[in-house]
Amino acid sequence: MVKTIIVKILKQAGTFAENKDIARKIRIETIEPTLNKGLGIVIDFNGVDAATQSFIHALISQVIRDHGVEVLESMVFKDCSETVQKIIEIVVDYMQHDDKQTQ
């Protein structure tokens, strides 16, 4: 079993995750180093009611761009509200489409 790191979004971004600078900081300081070590990551949205598309984009799009969509196999999005889940799906779909455009 691959070791995983848990990132609690509520603690850093609050119940409405909207600050893309916080998302970028989480990505640079936690998500990217964890994935680069070959570890898995759980992004825990427990207690987060909603997030903006720009927050989710800043959180994961560069990771997908750098590692390819396969990186999602090492990432778990936990306890997402329906709203957050839909926004994650939108960003992932956009990145997959964007990836196909650049090939």
Residue pairs with C-beta under 8 A, 6 or more apart in sequence:
2 38
2 39
2 40
2 74
3 39
3 40
4 39
4 40
4 41
4 42
4 76
5 30
5 34
5 39
5 40
5 41
5 42
6 41
6 42
6 44
7 26
7 30
7 31
7 41
7 42
7 43
7 44
8 44
8 46
9 17
9 26
9 43
9 44
9 45
9 48
9 51
10 44
10 45
10 46
10 47
10 48
12 22
12 25
12 26
13 19
13 22
13 23
13 26
13 48
13 51
13 55
14 48
15 47
15 48
15 49
15 50
16 48
16 49
16 50
16 51
17 23
17 45
17 48
17 50
17 51
17 52
17 55
17 56
17 84
18 51
18 52
18 54
18 55
19 55
20 52
20 54
20 55
20 57
20 58
21 58
22 55
23 54
23 55
23 56
23 57
23 58
23 59
24 58
24 59
26 59
27 58
27 59
27 60
27 62
27 63
30 41
31 41
31 43
31 59
31 60
31 63
31 75
32 62
32 63
32 66
34 40
34 41
35 41
35 63
35 67
35 71
35 74
35 75
39 74
40 74
40 75
40 76
41 74
41 75
41 76
42 75
42 76
42 78
43 59
43 75
43 76
43 77
43 78
44 78
44 79
45 51
45 77
45 78
45 79
45 80
45 81
45 84
46 78
46 79
47 79
48 80
48 81
48 84
49 81
49 83
50 81
50 83
50 84
51 83
51 84
51 87
52 87
53 87
53 90
53 91
56 84
56 87
56 88
56 90
56 91
57 91
57 94
60 75
60 88
60 91
60 92
60 95
61 91
61 94
61 95
63 71
63 75
64 71
64 72
64 92
64 95
64 99
65 95
65 98
65 99
68 99
69 92
69 95
69 96
69 99
72 92
77 84
77 85
77 88
80 88
